[in-house]
Amino acid sequence: KKVRYPKKVRELGKLEAKAVEIAVYQCNSVNGLLQTPDHARAVIGAAQPPYSPDDVERMVAARIARQTVFERSPAPALSFVLEEGVLRRPIGGTMAWRQQLERLLEVGRLHNVVLQVMPMSCETHSGTDGTIELLKFEDGSAVGRSDGAFNGRPTSDPKHLRILELRYGTIRAQALSPRDSLAFLEQLLGET
């Protein structure tokens, strides 16, 4: 049985590799661009029905390969909003969780990255429809998708993109500031 997931990840990786701006709100897990290998392995390995060990390793490798986006020059502008609940879940065990939190702190300190945490105490939350991804390209084109809009399919329609940008901007405004988000991650790491 051939696993399709790596191909999907490779296609996403190709788009990410061309993007000059990437903005992601992730509500159920740490985004693949931010995952450590052990965290990715634990997330993929928890799927039901389960993947074979070889398929898990292939998917982890594909996910980690996407992270070359952080090595590009010129560096793209990257923005991530992660849910507090996701960050508190020790996926893969304490050591894998600690490594994941350390990775988030490392990436969050890069000059081209804005990392924000959506606190569980946020009473008005514009991200309840699910994940939002926006990718903008050098030629001015863009593509976006959201679990809760446009049937979850990628769209490049300018009207749809404006809606996704508005939602993402509102989510960022509701989240902790980048500085407070890093302080939150440092505190959470200290609690482990």
C-alpha positions as CSV (number, residue, x, y, z in Angstrom):
1,K,0.0,0.0,0.0
2,K,1.5,3.3,-1.1
3,V,1.2,6.2,1.4
4,R,-0.1,9.4,-0.3
5,Y,0.8,11.7,2.6
6,P,4.4,12.3,1.6
7,K,3.4,13.4,-1.9
8,K,0.9,15.9,-0.3
9,V,3.7,17.2,2.0
10,R,6.1,17.5,-1.0
11,E,3.5,19.5,-2.9
12,L,3.0,21.8,0.2
13,G,6.8,22.0,0.6
14,K,7.1,23.2,-3.0
15,L,4.6,26.0,-2.4
16,E,6.3,26.9,0.9
17,A,9.7,26.9,-0.8
18,K,8.4,29.6,-3.3
19,A,6.5,31.7,-0.8
20,V,7.8,35.0,0.4
21,E,5.2,35.1,3.2
22,I,3.7,32.2,5.1
23,A,1.1,32.7,7.8
24,V,-0.4,29.8,9.7
25,Y,-2.9,29.4,12.5
26,Q,-2.8,25.9,13.8
27,C,-5.4,24.8,16.4
28,N,-5.0,21.0,16.8
29,S,-1.2,20.5,16.6
30,V,2.1,22.2,16.2
31,N,2.6,23.1,12.5
32,G,4.8,20.7,10.6
33,L,7.2,23.5,9.8
34,L,7.9,23.8,13.5
35,Q,7.9,20.2,14.6
36,T,11.0,18.3,15.8
37,P,11.6,14.8,14.3
38,D,10.5,13.1,17.6
39,H,7.4,15.3,17.9
40,A,6.5,14.6,14.2
41,R,7.1,10.8,14.8
42,A,4.8,10.8,17.8
43,V,2.0,12.8,16.0
44,I,2.2,10.6,12.8
45,G,2.6,7.4,14.8
46,A,-0.6,8.1,16.7
47,A,-2.7,8.1,13.5
48,Q,-5.5,5.5,13.3
49,P,-5.4,3.3,11.4
50,P,-1.7,3.2,12.1
51,Y,0.9,3.6,9.4
52,S,3.8,1.1,9.1
53,P,7.1,2.0,10.7
54,D,8.6,2.6,7.3
55,D,5.7,4.9,6.3
56,V,6.0,6.8,9.5
57,E,9.7,7.4,8.9
58,R,9.1,8.5,5.3
59,M,6.4,11.0,6.5
60,V,8.7,12.4,9.2
61,A,11.5,12.9,6.7
62,A,9.1,14.7,4.3
63,R,7.8,16.9,7.1
64,I,11.3,17.8,8.3
65,A,12.5,18.4,4.7
66,R,10.0,21.3,4.5
67,Q,11.9,23.1,7.2
68,T,14.5,24.2,4.7
69,V,12.3,27.3,4.4
70,F,14.1,28.6,7.5
71,E,17.4,28.4,5.7
72,R,16.4,30.4,2.6
73,S,18.0,33.6,1.6
74,P,16.4,36.0,1.4
75,A,14.3,34.7,4.3
76,P,10.6,34.6,3.9
77,A,8.3,36.4,6.4
78,L,6.8,33.6,8.6
79,S,4.0,34.0,11.1
80,F,2.5,31.3,13.3
81,V,-0.3,31.3,15.9
82,L,-0.5,28.1,18.0
83,E,-3.1,27.2,20.6
84,E,-2.0,27.1,24.3
85,G,-3.6,23.7,24.7
86,V,-1.5,22.2,22.0
87,L,1.6,23.4,23.7
88,R,0.7,21.9,27.0
89,R,0.1,18.4,25.6
90,P,3.3,16.3,26.1
91,I,3.1,14.5,22.8
92,G,5.8,11.9,22.6
93,G,6.7,12.1,26.3
94,T,8.5,14.6,28.4
95,M,11.8,14.7,26.6
96,A,10.2,15.0,23.1
97,W,7.9,17.7,24.5
98,R,10.8,19.6,26.0
99,Q,12.7,19.4,22.7
100,Q,9.6,20.7,20.9
101,L,9.2,23.7,23.2
102,E,13.0,24.4,22.8
103,R,12.6,24.3,19.0
104,L,9.6,26.7,19.2
105,L,11.7,29.2,21.3
106,E,14.6,28.9,18.8
107,V,12.4,29.5,15.8
108,G,10.4,32.2,17.5
109,R,13.6,34.2,18.1
110,L,14.5,34.3,14.4
111,H,14.3,37.8,12.9
112,N,11.9,36.7,10.1
113,V,9.5,34.7,12.3
114,V,6.6,35.9,14.4
115,L,5.4,33.2,16.8
116,Q,2.3,33.8,18.9
117,V,0.3,31.8,21.4
118,M,-3.5,31.9,21.6
119,P,-4.3,31.6,25.3
120,M,-7.0,29.3,26.5
121,S,-8.4,32.3,28.4
122,C,-9.3,34.1,25.2
123,E,-13.1,34.5,25.4
124,T,-13.6,35.8,21.9
125,H,-11.8,33.5,19.5
126,S,-11.9,33.9,15.7
127,G,-10.1,30.6,15.1
128,T,-12.8,28.2,16.1
129,D,-13.3,27.2,12.5
130,G,-9.9,25.5,12.4
131,T,-6.6,25.9,10.6
132,I,-5.8,28.8,8.4
133,E,-2.9,28.8,5.9
134,L,-1.9,31.8,3.7
135,L,1.1,31.7,1.3
136,K,2.1,34.8,-0.7
137,F,4.5,34.7,-3.6
138,E,7.0,37.1,-5.2
139,D,4.8,37.8,-8.2
140,G,2.0,39.0,-6.0
141,S,-0.1,35.9,-6.2
142,A,-1.3,34.0,-3.2
143,V,-3.0,30.9,-2.1
144,G,-4.9,30.1,1.2
145,R,-7.0,27.5,2.8
146,S,-9.0,27.1,6.0
147,D,-10.7,24.1,7.5
148,G,-13.9,26.1,8.1
149,A,-14.1,28.1,4.8
150,F,-14.5,27.3,1.1
151,N,-14.9,23.6,1.8
152,G,-11.4,23.4,3.2
153,R,-10.0,23.6,-0.3
154,P,-7.1,25.9,-1.4
155,T,-8.2,29.1,-3.0
156,S,-6.5,31.9,-4.8
157,D,-9.7,33.9,-5.3
158,P,-8.9,37.5,-4.1
159,K,-12.2,37.8,-2.2
160,H,-11.6,34.5,-0.4
161,L,-8.1,35.5,0.4
162,R,-9.2,38.8,1.9
163,I,-11.6,36.9,4.2
164,L,-8.8,34.5,5.3
165,E,-6.5,37.5,5.9
166,L,-9.1,39.2,8.0
167,R,-9.6,36.1,10.1
168,Y,-5.9,35.6,10.5
169,G,-5.3,39.2,11.4
170,T,-8.1,39.0,14.0
171,I,-6.6,35.8,15.5
172,R,-3.2,37.5,15.7
173,A,-4.8,40.4,17.5
174,Q,-6.5,38.1,20.0
175,A,-3.3,36.0,20.7
176,L,-0.5,36.9,23.0
177,S,2.1,39.4,21.6
178,P,5.2,37.8,20.2
179,R,7.2,38.8,23.3
180,D,4.6,37.5,25.7
181,S,4.4,34.3,23.6
182,L,8.1,33.6,24.0
183,A,7.9,34.4,27.7
184,F,5.0,31.9,27.9
185,L,7.0,29.2,26.1
186,E,10.0,29.9,28.5
187,Q,7.7,29.5,31.5
188,L,6.1,26.3,30.1
189,L,9.6,24.9,29.4
190,G,10.6,25.7,33.0
191,E,7.6,23.8,34.3
192,T,8.6,20.6,32.5
